[in-house]
């Protein structure tokens, strides 16, 4: 049995596992669950809560600060900006470190082992810029070391998924892993062989489920808060468009906590005063005053999932902002909001094949992993690119950590 803990530290969800002679053991880092949301809540009083407990505190209306999509700021200056959170000044690097400490301690307790080595997943590219990409890995390594790990290695997430999933379907053809997570879309082309597989190429882009949520929010929810409207001029005739920036940040998981500032609230109060449609702008002010940004993001996510599942009368329920307020989301409006991303996914997958010198028609199977791979457009894009391939689904939320555990065993 290895003494190395396999950790999938994801944008939206995280997991830990190890390989034993009896098979892979997915460690219950959250009670009764093999994965936990990568989310934290800092109450006004008391210690940090993580996972579902963080979301429950938010939904219950407890006073405090909720944060999600922490991984998305690795490699950026925002990681080291200090803010008052939970009664003291913290950086997001501090918060990621504390989250990784919790995973280590829960894993030690669940297994009776003492883990001081980690094999962590990472996207193929945190960022397209090589220098920033290296910085992001260095940042994450520093967080692991600060969390008490003595050594940490990294493996690209789609390659880990290939290790875990390559046995699906016919094993003598070329396979393409399509791993759509919360923050990135990653691809690995592999060839199965007796006793293992060969990685032929990997590629990735900074596009994931949080981007899908952002697009759906901007197209469906934000217009109800005044986005796309107009402001009267302070002096003179004519009107001005409502500024876009506050809506962009409000639709971005990682930036929501940083909107609740006196400066932003004053700016929006001025927008309310000059708004042509005052009622809609007052809703935006309510979101900021009552710190409802994450409730709105969850509502958008639920509406997106419902429309993707073709639920009748799917809506973004916004009654917590104004009684009875909701916005419809149809499969057609969802596809329209996400249309540009489908082309990006196809091109990134095609680039993976080009790097290996493989024609799309030669791919025999496409294996979808990652929570956001459940979106209809992902399977459609894969089928469009690789018309001869069978579209298969692996364990959406645990394929990466399973593969990391197998790789750690060696």
N, C-alpha and C positions, 0 to 999 in steps of 0.2 A: 504494500500500500504506500502511495506517495505521501510525503509530508507537505506537498504543495497544494494550496487551495486554489481551485479554478474559480475565477470571478468574472462574471459578465456585468460590468458596471455600465448600465445603459442610460440613454437619455430619459426614457420613460419608465423602464423597469430594470431591476437588477436581480441576479441569482448567483448562487454559489454551489459548487459540487466537487466531488472527488471520485476517482475511480478505485474500486476495490476488486479483489478477486471474484466477488459475486456479481460485479457489474457497477454501473454508475450510481452513485448515491447523490441525489439532489437534496441539499441541506435545507431544512425548513427555516430559512432566515426570517420568515414571518409565520406566526402560529397557523398551522393548518394549510400552508401554501408553499409552493416551490419557488415563487418569485415574489418580489415586493416592489411597489412603486418607488421610483427614485425621487422621493419627495420628502421634505422636512417641514416641521412646524415648530416655531419658537413661541411658546406662550408668554404672556406678560409675566407670569410667575411659573417657575418649574423648569425642568430640563427639556431638551430637544426631543421631539417625537419624529419617527420616521415611518415610511410606508403608508399602509392604510390608516394607521393611527393619526398621521398628519392630515390626511384628507378628512377623516371623521371630525377632527377638531375644527377644521375650517368650516365644514358643513354645519356643525353644531353652533357656529357663531361665536366660538371662543375668541377672546381678544389675543391677538398675536400675529406673527408673520409666517405665511406659507410660501414655500419656494419649491420649484420644480424645474426640470431641464437644466440641472446644474452643469452637466457635462458639456453643454453647448458653448460655455464661455472659456473652456480650456484654450490656451494659446492666445488669449486676448487680454488687454489691460484690465477689463472688468473683473477678472479673476482675483486681482489683488487690491481692488478698491475697498476701502474700509467703510462700513456703515454700522449704524446703531441697530442691532438685531438681537432680540431676546435679552435686552437690558445691558448689553455691552457691545463694543465695537468688534466686528468680525469681518473677515473677507470670505468670498465664496470658496477660496482655497481652504480656509479653516473649516468651513461647513462640509466640503467634500471629504476632508480628512476625518472629521467626526463621524460621517456616514460610513466610511470604510472601517473605522474602529468598531462600529456597531456590527457590521457584517463579520469581522474577525471574531469578536467576542461571542456573537451568537453561534458562529460555526464551531468555535472551540467548545462551547457549552453543549451543543447538540451532538457532537461526535466524541467528546472526551479527549480530543487531541489538542495539540498546541501548534497552531499554524503560524509560521513566521516567514514562509515563502509563498509567493503568489504568482500565478500565471493569469494575466488579465487580457481580456479581449480589448481590441481597439479597432476603430474603423480603418479601412485602407488609407484614407486621407481624412484627418481631422479638418484640414483646410487645404484648398488648392495650392496655396503658396508654400513651397517647401520649408522655408525658414519658420513660418508660423506653425506648420505641421509638426516640425521637430520640437518646437517650443511647447506645443500642446502635450506631446508625449512626455517631455521633461517635466511639465507641470503635474501630470497625473502620477508620474513616478515619484515626484517629491511628496505628493499627498499620501501615496502608499507607504513610503518610508516614514513619514511623520505619524502615520497611523500604527506604527509598530512592526511593520514587515521589514525583515532584514534584507530581503532580495525580492525583486519583482521583474518578471519578463513579460513580453507582450506578443500576442499572436493576432493577426488580422481576423476580424470576426467572421467574414464569409469563408475563410479557410478552415476555421474551427467548425463552422456549420457543415462544410464539405466532409470533414473527418467523421462527423456524427451521422451524416445523412446519405453518404454516397452509396450505401447499400439499398436505397429505395429504387425499385424498378429494375430494369435490365442493367447488368453491371459491366457489359462489354462495350458500352458506347460513351460518347462524350456527354458530360453533364455540366450544367450551368447553375450555380447557386445565385439566387436573387434574394438578397437580405435587405429588407426595407425596415429600418428601425425608426426610432423617434426623431433622430437628428441627421442620419446619413443613409444613403442607399449604396450598398456594396455588392460586388459581383466577383465570383471566382469560377473560372473554367477548369475542370478537372477531368482526368481519365482514370477510371477504375482499373485496378490490376489485382492479381491474386495477392491477398494479404494486405492490401492497402490501396493507395491512390497516388497519382502524380498531379501536383498543382501546375497548371499550364500558364495561367495569367490571373491577375486580380486587378480590379479597378474600383473606384468609388467616387461619389460626389456628395456634396454637402446639401442633401435634400432628404427629408423624412416626414414622419407623421406630424411633427410640430409645424412643418411648412404647410402640410395639407390643412391643418387646423387654422393656420393663419389665413390661408386663401379663402376658406369657407367663412371665417369670421368677417373678413373684409367685405366679401360679396353679400353676405346675408344679415349679419348682426349689426355691424357698424353703421349702416345707413339708418337704422332705427335710433342711433345715438347722435345723428347729425352729420355723419360722414357723407361727403358729396354735396352738402348744402352750401349756403351762402351767408355772408356777414355784411351788414350795413357798414359803410365807412364812418369813421369817427367824424370826418370832415369832408364835405363835398358830396356830390351825387355818385350814384353807381354802387356796385356791390363787389365784394371780394370772395373768393372761394374759401371755405373752411380749411384751415391748415390740416395737413395730413398726418404729421408726426405723432401726435398723441394717440391716434387710432392704430397706427402701425405698431407702436409699443404695447398698446393694450391688447393687441391680437398676438403678441409674442410672449410665450410662456415665461422665458427667462427674464424679460424686462418688466413684467407686471409689478413686481414689488418695488421697483424704483420710480414708479409714477406717483406714489403717495407722498408728495412733497408740497410744502406751502407754495413754491413757485408754480408748480403745475396746476394746483387748485386755483391760484389767482389768475393764471392765464385762462383757464376754462371759465371762471366766473366772468371774465371780460367777454369771452365768446358767447356766453349765455345772454349777456346784456345787449350784444349787437346782432344776435342770430335772427335771421329771417324766420326760421322755424324754431321758436324759443322752446317749445315743449320737448323736441328731440334733444336739443342741447342740454336741457335740464336733466335729462336721463344720464347723459355723460357725466355731468357734475355729481349726480347721485352715486354713480359707480365709483368715482374717485373719493367722495366724502365718506362713503360707507365701506370703502375698500372691497368692492365686489368683483374685482377683475378676475380672480380665479374662479369664482362661481360662474361668471360669464364664459370663461374658457372651457370649463367642464360642460356647460350647457351646449356650447358649440360642438364639442367632441361627441356628445351624445347624439346631437342632431345629425352630424356627419355619419356616424355609425348606423343610425336608423335609416337614413336615406340610402346608404350603401347596401343595406339589407332589404331595400325596397319596401320598408314599412309604410303602410298607408298613412297618409297625413303626418309624415315626419316633420317635426318642428324644432326650432331652437326656443326652448321655454325660458322666458326672461321675466317671469312674474315677480322675481325677487327685486327687480328694478322698479317695475310699475305693474300694478295688479292687472292681470289679463294679457300682458304684453308677450307676444311670441312672433317668430318669423318662420315661414314655411321653408323647407328644404326638400326639393324633389330630386329624383335620380338625374333628371336632365339638368337642373340648376347646379347640382353637385359636379357633374361631368364638365359643365361649362367652367366652373370655378377652378377645376383641376386640370383642364385641357392642356395647358402649357407644360405641366409636369410630366404628362405621359410622354411627350416628345423627348424630354430630358432623360427619362428613364430608358427609353429605347436607345437613345444615342449612347448613354453610358454603358449599357449592355453590349451594344455593337462594338464600342471601343475595346471592351474586354476581349471580344472575339478577334478583333483586328490585331491586338497585341500578341496573340498566339498564332496568327496566320490561319485562322479557322473560319470557314464560311458558315453563315447562320444555318443553312440547310443540313450541315453535318452534326448539329447538336441533337442528341437523341432524347434528352430529358432536361427539363427545367424544374428545379426544386425551389419552392418559395418558402422562405423563413422570415421571421421578424413580425411583430404585431401589425405593422402597417402593410404587410404583404396581403392581408385580408381584404384590402381595398380592391374593388372590381377592376379598376384601371390597371393595376399591376399585372394581374393575370392576362388581361387583354393585350397589354404592351408586350409581354413575353411571347404570347401566341403569335402576335403580328410579326415579331422579329424572327422567331424560330418556328416556322410553320410545320416542320416535321417532328417537332419535339412533343413529348407528353408533358403536360403540366401537372406536377406533383406537389403536394404540401407536406412539409416535415413538421416537427414540433415547433410551432410558430414562436413560442416564448422561451424554449429551453434548448433548441438545437445548438446554439452557440456555446452555452455553458457545458453541455454534454461533450461537445468536441474539445473544449478546453480541458476538461477532465481527462479525456482519453490522451490528449497531447501531453499533459503533465505526467501521466503514467509512463509515457515513452514506449 
